[in-house]
Amino acid sequence: MCGLCDGNAGGRGPDSRRQGAIKGTLSPRSFKDTRARLQGRTIHTPHHARHRHRPYIHGLVLLFIVAAVLYATVSNSPFSSDRKAFAAPVNGLSMPATSASAPAQIQSQAVLRPSTINQTIRQEQPALAAPAAPDLQAFAAPAEPTATATAEPIANQEDAVVRAAAEAPPPILPAYQVYQAQEGDSVYAVAEKFGILPEYIIANNAELAATEFMSLGQSIIIPAGNGILHEVRYGETLSDISARYDVNVDDITGFAGNGIADPNSVLETQTVFVPNATILPAVPFEDPVADGSADTGDGTTEDGPGDGSDSGDGAVVDTGPASSAGLVWPVVGPISSPYGPSHPLGIDVDGYNLGGAAIVAATSGTVVFAGGNACCSYGLYVVIQSPEGIETLYAHLSSIDVVQGQTVSQGEAIGVIGDTGYSTGVHLHFEVIDNGVRQNPLAYLP
């Protein structure tokens, strides 16, 4: 009692305690501790210790929720439930090829859920058939057959390719190809590489007649096989060509690369491949003798050289008197390669100081060939046949001023000196073929 009186007297009555309690609510711990001390009790468990297990429970709940979300996301499957869905499955969503091509109106109807269909009833009463879903294939554009549905087995495809290759006509080989000589090449090495006899490599490349070696990068002609490439001359027929090389006409027309559908319509200047042609024998070398006149080694003779001036188209150049054989010099200059074993086809007249000089006809006659291939061998060349049957050949020209079938006079300009074909410099390669036999030109020149 005295304590209460003292408390009231000291301003610690009920109102004072109420004020203290209100003040204590701002600090729950201090309020409860004060209350306990007033009641004479001892505090054994702190407030925060009694409730420290709650954060762990919250963390476990959050961890479970996160795990559930991750599982649903990764597995892409909803959680199972014992409850039955009261909605019909959506039809048409598992048909990508159809839904993509179906009209928009049909698609919207296909995904409607019929209100009268109950999936639970359908499972419990299998006798009740569910209404058929709309046939989207009837409205969609017909899908193209897939490759797996129509493709043949790989083995059958390979067999078809083999059969097609066997039934297809063989490829048409060209009459020839141009080959660039490589380091260490020789006539025999190239012949072995292409499966052709060496003599046919030489016969189709005049510059190889004297040696079996080639210079690096030299362009040579490789025939399609064992045979000779012949350039059809003016007035020449297949019968003439076959007789010249001792073969049958059918051998020439039978080669598809010649492209000869009608044996009677062979084009002039056309290059034909003559299979298994007989190679004309080489003419034995003889010392140049022509009516006592001999070459002096500089392009002149005892009878005089002429002036060798440029003529222009169709002009006649005075090259001096003709020899007893009726020939004049086609151009005047020093002879760089005389006729002989190392140069068995003709002579070379050097044109180092004769750039642009005219080449003239050594005889009057008919131009039986004017053309060639600037890549190799003779390059651009002209062949003239005289009424006496003497053919003169002019090779490595830079340009040609005549055409096949044209009649020319002796001394008339037929082209310009050059270095086309296989040539080590500007010069004229000159040959004389007397009634089919190649001769030493110096024996026919003055």
C-alpha positions in Angstrom: 0.0 0.0 0.0 2.7 2.4 0.9 4.3 1.6 -2.4 1.2 2.5 -4.2 0.8 5.6 -2.2 4.3 6.5 -2.8 3.8 5.9 -6.4 0.8 8.1 -6.5 2.4 10.7 -4.5 5.4 10.7 -6.7 3.4 11.1 -9.8 3.5 7.5 -10.7 -0.2 6.7 -10.4 -2.2 4.9 -13.1 -1.9 7.8 -15.4 1.8 7.8 -15.1 2.0 4.0 -15.8 -0.3 4.5 -18.8 1.9 7.1 -20.1 4.9 4.9 -19.6 3.2 2.0 -21.4 2.5 4.2 -24.4 6.0 5.4 -24.5 7.2 1.9 -24.3 5.4 0.8 -27.4 8.0 2.6 -29.4 10.5 0.0 -28.2 8.7 -3.4 -27.7 11.7 -4.9 -26.2 12.2 -2.3 -23.5 8.5 -2.2 -22.8 8.3 -6.0 -22.2 11.5 -6.0 -20.2 10.2 -3.2 -17.9 6.9 -5.0 -17.5 8.6 -8.2 -16.5 10.8 -6.4 -14.0 7.7 -4.8 -12.4 6.1 -8.3 -12.1 9.2 -9.8 -10.6 9.8 -12.2 -13.5 13.2 -13.1 -15.1 13.5 -12.9 -18.9 15.2 -16.1 -20.2 14.5 -15.9 -24.0 15.0 -12.8 -26.0 12.3 -11.6 -28.3 14.4 -12.0 -31.4 15.5 -15.5 -30.5 11.9 -16.8 -30.3 11.2 -15.6 -33.9 14.5 -16.2 -35.8 13.2 -19.4 -37.4 10.6 -17.4 -39.5 13.1 -16.1 -42.2 14.2 -19.6 -42.9 10.7 -20.7 -43.5 10.1 -17.8 -45.9 13.3 -18.7 -47.8 12.2 -22.3 -48.2 8.8 -21.2 -49.5 10.4 -18.9 -52.0 12.9 -21.6 -53.1 10.1 -24.0 -53.8 8.2 -21.5 -55.9 11.3 -20.7 -57.9 12.0 -24.4 -58.5 8.5 -25.0 -59.6 8.6 -22.1 -62.1 11.9 -23.3 -63.5 10.6 -26.8 -63.9 7.5 -25.6 -65.8 9.6 -23.4 -68.0 12.3 -26.1 -68.9 10.0 -29.0 -69.3 7.4 -27.0 -71.2 4.7 -29.1 -69.6 2.0 -28.0 -67.1 1.6 -29.5 -63.7 -0.7 -32.5 -63.7 -4.0 -32.4 -61.9 -6.6 -34.8 -61.0 -9.3 -32.4 -62.1 -10.8 -33.0 -65.5 -10.9 -30.2 -68.0 -14.3 -29.2 -69.2 -13.1 -28.0 -72.6 -12.6 -29.8 -75.9 -9.1 -30.0 -77.3 -8.2 -27.4 -79.9 -8.3 -29.0 -83.4 -5.9 -28.0 -86.2 -3.1 -26.6 -84.1 -0.9 -29.6 -84.7 -1.1 -29.3 -88.5 1.5 -26.7 -89.5 1.3 -27.5 -93.2 -2.4 -27.1 -93.2 -3.1 -24.2 -90.8 -0.5 -22.0 -92.6 -2.3 -22.3 -95.9 -6.0 -22.5 -94.7 -8.2 -19.3 -95.1 -8.4 -17.1 -92.0 -12.1 -17.7 -91.6 -11.7 -21.5 -91.5 -8.9 -21.3 -89.0 -10.9 -19.2 -86.6 -13.7 -21.8 -86.8 -11.3 -24.6 -86.2 -10.1 -23.3 -82.9 -13.6 -22.7 -81.4 -14.4 -25.0 -78.4 -17.8 -26.6 -78.8 -19.9 -25.9 -75.7 -21.7 -29.2 -75.9 -18.7 -31.4 -75.8 -17.4 -32.6 -72.4 -14.1 -34.2 -72.4 -14.8 -36.0 -69.1 -17.9 -37.6 -70.6 -16.0 -38.6 -73.7 -13.4 -40.5 -71.6 -15.9 -42.2 -69.3 -18.3 -43.2 -72.1 -16.1 -44.3 -75.1 -19.2 -45.4 -76.9 -20.1 -41.7 -77.5 -18.1 -40.5 -80.6 -16.9 -37.0 -80.5 -18.0 -34.7 -83.4 -15.5 -34.8 -86.2 -13.2 -31.8 -86.5 -13.4 -29.7 -89.6 -11.4 -31.1 -92.5 -8.9 -28.3 -93.1 -7.3 -30.3 -96.0 -10.4 -29.6 -98.1 -9.8 -25.9 -97.8 -6.1 -25.7 -97.8 -3.9 -25.6 -101.0 -2.6 -29.0 -101.8 0.8 -29.4 -100.2 3.7 -30.4 -102.3 5.0 -33.9 -101.8 7.9 -34.0 -99.4 11.3 -35.3 -100.6 11.2 -38.3 -98.4 7.8 -39.4 -99.7 8.8 -39.4 -103.4 12.6 -39.7 -103.4 14.0 -42.9 -104.6 16.6 -44.8 -102.5 20.1 -43.6 -102.9 21.1 -46.9 -104.5 18.5 -46.4 -107.2 19.6 -42.8 -107.8 23.1 -43.9 -108.3 22.0 -46.7 -110.7 20.0 -44.1 -112.7 23.1 -41.9 -113.0 25.2 -44.7 -114.2 22.6 -45.8 -116.7 22.2 -42.2 -118.0 26.0 -41.9 -118.4 26.1 -45.2 -120.3 23.3 -44.3 -122.6 24.5 -40.7 -123.2 26.5 -40.2 -126.4 30.2 -39.9 -125.8 31.5 -36.3 -125.6 32.7 -34.8 -128.8 36.4 -34.3 -128.7 37.9 -31.2 -130.4 40.3 -31.8 -133.2 43.1 -30.4 -131.2 44.1 -28.5 -128.1 46.9 -26.1 -127.3 49.5 -27.1 -124.7 52.0 -24.8 -123.0 55.4 -26.6 -122.6 56.6 -27.0 -119.1 60.0 -27.2 -117.7 61.8 -30.4 -118.8 59.2 -31.2 -121.5 60.2 -33.0 -124.7 58.4 -34.4 -127.6 58.5 -37.9 -126.1 57.4 -36.7 -122.6 54.4 -34.8 -124.1 53.5 -37.7 -126.3 53.5 -40.1 -123.4 51.4 -37.6 -121.3 48.7 -37.5 -124.0 48.9 -41.0 -125.2 50.0 -40.0 -128.7 52.9 -41.2 -130.8 55.8 -38.8 -130.9 55.9 -38.6 -134.7 52.3 -37.2 -134.8 53.3 -34.5 -132.3 56.2 -33.5 -134.7 54.0 -33.7 -137.8 51.5 -31.2 -136.3 54.2 -28.8 -135.1 56.6 -27.9 -137.9 59.0 -26.2 -135.5 59.7 -29.5 -133.8 60.9 -31.3 -136.9 64.5 -30.8 -136.1 64.6 -31.3 -132.3 62.8 -33.1 -129.5 63.2 -30.4 -127.0 60.9 -27.5 -126.2 61.3 -24.1 -124.7 59.5 -23.2 -121.5 56.1 -21.8 -122.2 56.2 -22.8 -125.9 52.7 -23.4 -127.4 52.3 -26.6 -129.3 49.3 -28.3 -130.9 48.1 -31.6 -129.5 45.9 -33.5 -131.9 42.9 -35.5 -130.7 44.8 -38.8 -131.3 47.2 -40.4 -133.7 46.7 -38.4 -136.8 47.4 -35.2 -138.6 45.5 -31.9 -138.6 44.9 -30.7 -142.1 43.7 -27.2 -143.1 41.4 -27.5 -146.1 42.9 -25.6 -149.0 41.2 -23.9 -151.9 39.4 -26.4 -154.2 40.3 -29.4 -152.0 37.9 -32.2 -151.3 37.7 -34.9 -148.7 38.7 -37.4 -151.4 41.9 -35.3 -152.1 42.7 -35.2 -148.4 42.1 -38.9 -147.9 44.3 -39.8 -150.9 47.0 -37.5 -149.7 47.2 -39.3 -146.3 46.2 -42.7 -147.5 43.0 -43.1 -145.4 39.3 -43.6 -146.2 36.9 -40.7 -146.4 34.8 -42.5 -143.7 37.8 -42.2 -141.3 37.6 -38.4 -141.6 33.8 -38.0 -141.4 33.6 -40.6 -138.6 35.5 -38.3 -136.3 32.7 -36.3 -134.6 35.0 -33.4 -133.8 35.3 -32.6 -137.5 31.6 -31.8 -137.6 31.3 -33.0 -141.2 27.6 -34.0 -141.9 28.0 -33.9 -145.7 31.3 -35.1 -147.2 30.6 -32.8 -150.2 30.4 -29.6 -148.2 33.8 -29.2 -146.6 34.6 -25.6 -145.8 37.9 -24.0 -147.0 40.3 -23.1 -144.2 38.5 -25.7 -142.0 40.8 -27.7 -139.9 40.0 -31.4 -140.0 41.6 -34.3 -138.1 42.8 -37.2 -140.2 43.0 -40.3 -138.0 45.9 -42.6 -138.5 47.2 -40.5 -141.4 50.3 -41.6 -143.2 53.1 -39.1 -142.5 54.8 -37.9 -145.6 58.5 -39.0 -145.7 61.1 -36.4 -145.1 63.1 -35.2 -148.2 66.8 -36.0 -148.0 68.9 -32.9 -147.6 70.8 -31.7 -150.7 73.3 -28.9 -151.2 71.6 -25.9 -152.7 72.3 -25.7 -156.4 70.3 -23.7 -158.9 71.8 -23.0 -162.3 75.2 -22.3 -160.7 74.1 -19.6 -158.4 74.6 -20.2 -154.7 73.4 -18.4 -151.6 76.0 -16.0 -150.1 74.6 -16.3 -146.6 73.2 -12.7 -146.4 70.1 -13.1 -148.5 71.8 -12.2 -151.8 72.9 -14.3 -154.7 75.3 -13.8 -157.5 72.4 -12.5 -159.6 71.5 -9.7 -157.2 69.0 -9.4 -154.4 66.5 -6.7 -155.5 65.5 -3.8 -153.2 63.0 -5.5 -150.9 61.0 -2.3 -150.4 57.6 -2.1 -148.8 54.9 -2.5 -151.4 51.5 -1.7 -149.9 48.4 -3.8 -150.7 48.4 -5.3 -154.2 51.6 -3.5 -155.2 54.4 -5.4 -157.0 57.9 -5.3 -155.6 61.0 -5.6 -157.7 62.9 -8.4 -156.1 65.3 -8.9 -159.0 65.2 -11.4 -161.8 63.6 -14.8 -161.5 65.6 -18.0 -161.3 65.6 -20.7 -163.9 62.9 -22.3 -161.8 60.8 -19.2 -162.1 60.9 -18.0 -158.5 61.9 -14.6 -157.0 62.8 -13.7 -153.4 59.7 -13.2 -151.3 61.6 -10.7 -149.1 65.3 -9.7 -149.1 67.3 -10.1 -146.0 69.9 -12.3 -144.3 69.2 -16.0 -143.9 69.1 -16.9 -140.2 68.3 -20.6 -140.7 69.3 -22.3 -143.9 67.7 -25.5 -145.1 69.4 -28.5 -143.6 69.1 -31.3 -141.0 68.6 -28.8 -138.2 66.0 -26.9 -140.2 64.6 -29.5 -142.7 61.4 -27.8 -143.9 62.6 -24.5 -145.5 64.6 -21.4 -144.8 64.2 -18.4 -142.4 64.9 -14.9 -143.6 65.7 -12.6 -140.7 63.4 -9.6 -140.4 65.2 -7.8 -137.5 65.5 -4.6 -139.6 62.5 -5.4 -141.8 59.6 -4.5 -139.5 56.5 -3.8 -141.7 58.2 -5.1 -144.9 55.9 -6.7 -147.5 56.0 -10.3 -148.3 55.5 -10.9 -152.0 54.5 -14.0 -154.1 57.6 -15.9 -155.3 55.5 -17.2 -158.1 52.3 -16.4 -159.9 49.4 -18.6 -159.1 46.4 -19.2 -156.9 46.2 -18.7 -153.1 45.2 -22.1 -151.9 45.4 -21.3 -148.2 45.4 -18.1 -146.2 44.9 -18.3 -142.4 46.4 -20.3 -139.6 46.5 -20.1 -135.8 48.5 -17.2 -134.4 49.2 -19.2 -131.2 51.6 -21.9 -132.5 53.5 -23.5 -135.3 53.4 -21.5 -138.5 51.2 -18.8 -137.1 49.5 -16.9 -139.9 50.6 -18.2 -143.2 49.8 -18.2 -147.0 50.3 -21.0 -149.6 50.4 -20.2 -153.3 50.3 -22.9 -156.0 51.7 -22.1 -159.4 50.4 -23.5 -162.7 53.4 -25.7 -162.8 52.4 -27.4 -159.5 55.0 -25.6 -157.3 53.7 -24.6 -153.9 55.3 -21.8 -151.9 54.6 -21.3 -148.2 55.0 -18.0 -146.3 54.8 -18.3 -142.5 54.8 -16.2 -139.3 53.1 -13.2 -141.1 51.7 -10.4 -138.9 48.9 -9.9 -141.3 47.5 -11.4 -144.5 46.4 -9.3 -147.5 44.9 -12.1 -149.7 42.1 -14.6 -149.5 41.8 -18.2 -150.6 41.0 -18.6 -154.3 42.5 -15.3 -155.2 44.9 -15.2 -158.2 48.1 -13.3 -157.6 51.0 -12.3 -159.8 54.7 -12.9 -159.1 56.0 -10.1 -156.9 52.5 -9.1 -155.6 52.3 -8.3 -151.9 50.4 -11.0 -150.0 51.1 -10.0 -146.3 53.5 -8.4 -143.9 56.5 -10.0 -142.2 55.9 -10.8 -138.5 56.5 -13.3 -135.7 53.1 -15.1 -135.1 53.1 -18.7 -134.1 56.3 -20.3 -132.8 58.8 -17.6 -133.6 61.9 -16.3 -131.8 61.7 -12.9 -133.6 60.4 -11.2 -136.7 61.3 -13.3 -139.7 59.8 -15.1 -142.7 59.7 -18.9 -142.9 59.7 -19.9 -146.6 59.1 -23.3 -148.1 59.0 -24.8 -151.6 56.9 -28.0 -152.3 57.4 -29.2 -155.8 54.5 -31.5 -156.8 54.0 -32.7 -153.3 57.7 -33.0 -152.4 59.3 -30.5 -150.1 62.5 -29.1 -151.6 65.4 -26.8 -150.6 64.1 -23.3 -151.4 67.6 -22.1 -152.3 67.6 -24.5 -155.2 64.6 -22.5 -156.6 65.6 -19.0 -155.8 67.9 -16.8 -158.0 
